[in-house]
Amino acid sequence: MIAAENRTVYKAFGFQVLSEIPLPELPTLTGLQNSEEIVVEVADLTTLWSETLTPNKYFFIKENLCLFQIPNVAIFLVKEGNKIIVSPMEGSAEDQIRLYILGTCMGAILLQRKILPMHGSAIAIDGKAYAIVGDSGAGKSTLASAFLNKGYQLISDDVIPVTLSEENTPLVTPAYPQQKLWLESLDQFGMESNQYRPIIDRETKFAVPVVSQFVEEPMPLAGVCELVKADSDEIEILPIQRLERFHTLFNHTYRNFFIAQSGLMEWHFSTCAKMVNKIELYQLRRPMTRFTAHDLTDLMLNIIQKGEKVSD
């Protein structure tokens, strides 16, 4: 059980995070700065939960409010784009609570602030951001790690915050300097698992700090690559065109089922409409039968650095 303690000031997603709950994944700040704040508090939400939810429902969402329960972990309340309240359950693990604070809760915070949260990893290549999106298990973090092995930098892993400049240029704000990699990926990169902390106790997914290869400032988003697993034994890259570009951005918005219930469908469509003609979107199909992360990075870099368009 987590007990409330003095707030520590952290930096994540372009905000300073004042938290009663320790968040060791995040860089700490020495004091409050002139930037917007997100507050993380511990409080008892059991009464609010019992009054709000119907049986067998785990989420209650409306404009500027997201209330949800993870059984045996905690009840979480996210509101007004600046506050996360956590009500831990008896015997809950701190690692699991932090996982939801930095994932689902931060995704809700970004949506409430009308910042587009994409689900994937973002890498800095030649001064521009490239987002690798895909379903769970597609290999997003593994592909991002292959780029890091080539000397490129991480901007975000899991939740990618995208905003629009005054000229409607999409910008990616750095999240925090950590990747999450499965044991199989560590093995492929020659990384010893005993050097890293499991994301959750007894889990085979590990937290991998990347402080020395982390971008500190926002970067323009130049491309989105949808990574998918395919039955073929060959790598294939295809352009994403016309309305499929909207579908791709919606499908890979983090916790996209929040959007309609939060009254944000019009905003989401408008944001995507301003983005689709300013970025490259393509689908990268990888075989399931072998490890291809290094081959995929070479293919992507070849296209990016030559400035070529992906053709059918």
C-alpha positions in Angstrom: 0.0 0.0 0.0 1.3 3.4 -0.9 1.2 6.1 1.7 1.1 9.8 0.9 4.3 11.6 1.4 5.7 15.1 0.6 5.3 15.9 -3.0 8.3 15.5 -5.3 8.6 17.5 -8.5 9.2 15.6 -11.6 9.4 16.4 -15.4 7.4 14.4 -17.9 5.4 15.1 -21.1 6.5 18.7 -21.1 5.0 19.3 -17.6 6.2 19.5 -14.1 4.5 16.7 -12.1 4.0 17.2 -8.4 3.5 13.8 -6.9 2.8 12.3 -3.5 3.6 8.9 -5.0 7.3 8.2 -5.9 7.8 8.1 -9.7 11.4 6.9 -10.1 11.0 6.6 -13.9 10.8 10.4 -14.2 13.6 12.9 -13.9 13.3 15.1 -10.8 13.4 18.9 -10.7 14.9 20.9 -7.9 11.9 23.1 -7.5 8.8 24.5 -9.2 9.5 26.2 -12.5 7.5 28.5 -14.7 5.6 25.7 -16.5 2.2 24.0 -16.1 1.7 21.5 -13.4 0.1 18.1 -13.0 -0.7 17.1 -9.4 -0.7 13.4 -8.3 -2.4 12.8 -5.0 -3.5 9.9 -2.8 -7.1 9.9 -1.6 -10.0 7.6 -0.8 -12.2 7.3 -3.9 -14.3 4.3 -2.9 -17.4 6.3 -2.1 -17.2 8.2 -5.4 -16.7 5.0 -7.2 -19.7 3.3 -5.6 -21.9 6.3 -6.3 -20.8 6.7 -9.9 -20.4 3.3 -11.5 -22.8 0.6 -12.5 -21.8 -3.1 -11.8 -19.2 -4.6 -14.1 -18.2 -1.3 -15.5 -14.5 -0.2 -15.1 -14.6 3.3 -16.7 -16.7 6.4 -16.3 -15.7 9.1 -18.7 -17.2 12.5 -19.5 -15.7 15.9 -20.5 -12.6 16.7 -18.4 -13.1 13.7 -16.1 -12.0 10.0 -16.3 -12.7 7.7 -13.4 -11.6 4.0 -13.6 -10.8 1.0 -11.5 -8.2 -1.6 -12.0 -9.2 -4.6 -9.8 -6.7 -5.3 -7.0 -4.7 -2.3 -7.9 -6.4 1.1 -7.4 -9.2 3.5 -8.4 -8.0 6.4 -10.4 -9.6 9.8 -11.0 -8.2 12.1 -13.7 -9.8 15.6 -14.1 -9.4 19.0 -15.7 -6.2 18.1 -17.4 -4.1 18.8 -14.3 -5.0 16.3 -11.5 -4.6 12.6 -10.9 -6.0 11.1 -7.7 -5.1 7.6 -6.7 -7.0 5.3 -4.3 -4.8 2.2 -3.8 -6.4 -1.1 -2.9 -5.2 -3.2 0.0 -2.1 -5.2 -1.0 -1.6 -3.4 -4.3 1.9 -3.2 -5.8 3.5 0.2 -6.3 4.9 -0.9 -9.7 1.4 -1.6 -11.0 0.0 1.7 -9.7 2.9 3.7 -11.4 2.2 1.8 -14.6 -1.3 3.2 -14.8 -0.3 6.7 -13.6 2.3 7.0 -16.4 0.1 5.3 -19.0 -3.7 5.5 -18.9 -3.8 8.5 -16.5 -1.3 10.5 -18.5 -3.2 9.6 -21.7 -6.4 11.0 -20.2 -4.5 14.1 -19.0 -3.2 14.8 -22.5 -6.7 14.3 -24.1 -8.2 16.7 -21.5 -5.6 19.2 -22.5 -6.3 18.6 -26.2 -2.9 17.1 -26.8 -3.0 14.1 -29.2 -1.6 11.0 -27.4 -0.4 8.5 -30.0 0.3 4.9 -28.9 3.9 4.0 -29.8 7.5 5.0 -29.7 9.0 8.2 -31.2 12.6 8.5 -32.4 14.6 11.5 -33.4 16.2 11.2 -36.8 18.1 14.1 -38.3 16.3 16.7 -36.2 12.8 15.3 -36.9 10.5 13.0 -35.0 9.3 9.7 -36.4 6.5 7.8 -34.6 6.3 4.0 -34.7 2.8 3.0 -33.9 1.0 -0.4 -33.8 -1.0 -2.8 -31.8 0.3 -4.3 -28.6 3.0 -6.8 -29.4 3.7 -5.4 -32.8 7.3 -4.6 -31.8 7.2 -0.9 -31.5 9.7 -0.5 -28.6 12.0 -3.2 -30.1 12.2 -1.3 -33.3 12.8 1.9 -31.4 15.6 0.2 -29.5 17.2 -0.9 -32.7 17.4 2.8 -33.7 18.9 3.6 -30.3 21.6 1.0 -31.0 22.5 2.9 -34.2 23.0 6.1 -32.1 19.6 7.8 -32.6 17.6 9.3 -29.7 14.3 8.5 -28.0 11.6 11.1 -27.7 8.9 8.9 -26.2 7.9 5.3 -25.5 4.3 4.1 -25.1 2.5 7.5 -25.1 3.6 10.1 -27.7 2.3 13.7 -27.1 1.5 15.5 -30.3 0.6 19.2 -30.5 0.2 21.6 -33.4 2.2 24.8 -33.8 0.6 28.1 -34.9 1.5 27.0 -38.5 -0.2 23.6 -37.8 3.1 21.8 -37.8 2.8 18.7 -35.6 5.3 18.6 -32.8 6.3 15.7 -30.5 7.0 16.6 -26.9 9.5 14.4 -25.1 7.8 12.1 -22.5 10.4 10.6 -20.1 13.7 8.7 -20.6 12.7 5.1 -20.4 11.8 2.2 -22.7 9.9 -0.9 -21.9 11.4 -4.1 -23.5 10.4 -7.7 -23.4 13.1 -10.3 -22.3 13.2 -11.6 -25.9 14.2 -8.2 -27.2 16.9 -7.8 -24.5 18.3 -11.1 -25.6 18.4 -10.1 -29.2 20.3 -6.9 -28.4 22.7 -8.6 -26.1 21.4 -6.9 -23.0 21.5 -8.7 -19.6 18.0 -8.7 -17.9 19.6 -8.7 -14.4 20.8 -5.1 -15.2 17.2 -3.9 -15.4 14.1 -3.7 -13.2 11.0 -5.6 -14.3 8.0 -3.3 -15.1 5.9 -5.4 -12.7 7.2 -8.0 -10.2 7.7 -11.4 -11.8 7.0 -9.8 -15.3 9.3 -10.5 -18.2 9.1 -6.9 -19.5 11.8 -4.6 -18.2 12.3 -0.9 -17.7 15.3 0.3 -19.6 16.6 3.8 -18.8 17.8 5.8 -21.8 18.9 9.1 -20.2 22.0 9.5 -22.4 20.0 9.1 -25.6 16.9 11.2 -24.7 15.7 14.3 -26.5 15.0 17.2 -24.2 13.1 19.6 -26.6 10.0 19.1 -28.9 10.6 18.1 -32.5 8.5 18.4 -35.6 6.8 15.1 -36.5 7.8 14.1 -40.0 6.4 10.6 -40.3 4.2 7.9 -38.8 5.1 4.2 -39.4 2.4 1.6 -38.6 4.2 -1.6 -37.7 2.2 -4.8 -38.3 3.0 -8.5 -38.1 2.4 -10.4 -41.4 2.4 -14.1 -42.5 5.0 -13.3 -45.3 8.7 -14.0 -44.6 9.6 -10.7 -46.3 9.6 -7.1 -45.1 7.1 -4.9 -47.0 6.5 -1.2 -46.8 3.3 0.4 -48.2 2.0 4.0 -48.3 -1.1 4.8 -46.2 -3.4 7.0 -48.4 -6.5 9.0 -48.4 -9.1 8.2 -45.6 -6.9 5.4 -44.4 -4.6 8.1 -43.0 -7.4 9.3 -40.7 -8.2 5.7 -39.7 -4.5 5.0 -38.8 -4.3 8.1 -36.6 -7.5 7.3 -34.8 -6.7 3.6 -34.4 -3.3 4.5 -32.8 -4.5 7.2 -30.6 -3.8 6.1 -27.0 -7.0 4.9 -25.3 -9.1 6.1 -28.3 -12.3 4.9 -26.6 -12.0 7.9 -24.4 -12.4 10.3 -27.3 -16.2 10.1 -28.0 -17.2 9.9 -24.3 -15.0 13.0 -23.6 -16.8 15.0 -26.3 -13.6 15.2 -28.4 -14.5 13.6 -31.7 -14.7 16.9 -33.6 -11.4 18.1 -32.0 -9.7 14.8 -32.9 -10.9 14.9 -36.5 -9.8 18.5 -36.9 -6.4 17.8 -35.4 -5.8 14.8 -37.7 -7.0 16.8 -40.7 -4.4 19.4 -40.0 -1.7 16.7 -39.7 -2.3 14.2 -42.5 -0.9 16.4 -45.3 2.2 17.4 -43.3 3.6 14.0 -42.5 4.4 10.8 -44.2 2.3 7.8 -43.2 3.2 4.3 -44.2 2.7 0.7 -43.1 5.7 -1.5 -42.3 4.9 -5.2 -42.4 7.3 -7.5 -40.7 7.4 -11.3 -40.6 6.5 -13.1 -37.4 9.0 -15.9 -38.1 12.3 -14.1 -37.5 13.9 -11.0 -35.8 13.9 -8.2 -38.2 14.4 -5.0 -36.2 17.8 -4.3 -37.7 16.6 -4.8 -41.2 13.6 -2.6 -40.5 15.7 0.3 -39.3 17.9 0.1 -42.4 14.8 0.2 -44.6 13.3 3.2 -42.8 16.6 5.1 -42.7 17.1 4.5 -46.4 13.6 6.0 -47.2 14.0 8.9 -44.7 17.5 10.0 -45.6 16.8 9.8 -49.4 13.6 11.7 -49.0 11.8 9.1 -51.1 8.1 8.6 -51.2 6.8 5.1 -50.5 5.0 3.8 -53.5 2.5 0.9 -54.0 
